[in-house]
Amino acid sequence: MIYEYDARNDKCPLPLVKLRVILKKMTGNDRCILLIADSGSKSDIPKLLDKYEYPYRMTSIENNAIKIQIESR
């Protein structure tokens, strides 16, 4: 399953909280595509993913936003 969450209009800590819920649901070959623009989220979310060893890839997109593709562990 692919989870998609567009959090570009959400402010920290909401994207982090919602991402934690998605990560708990992810199994097997699931993936999550997350879009963020908030500076706090841009800092906190990669730290969370590193801490729990989720493989992910970050890409800059339009309007100073970031796309993060997260694989299940």
Secondary structure as UniProt FT lines:
FT   STRAND          2..7
FT   TURN            8..9
FT   TURN            12..13
FT   HELIX           14..25
FT   TURN            28..29
FT   STRAND          31..36
FT   HELIX           39..51
FT   TURN            52..53
FT   STRAND          56..61
FT   TURN            62..64
FT   STRAND          65..71
//
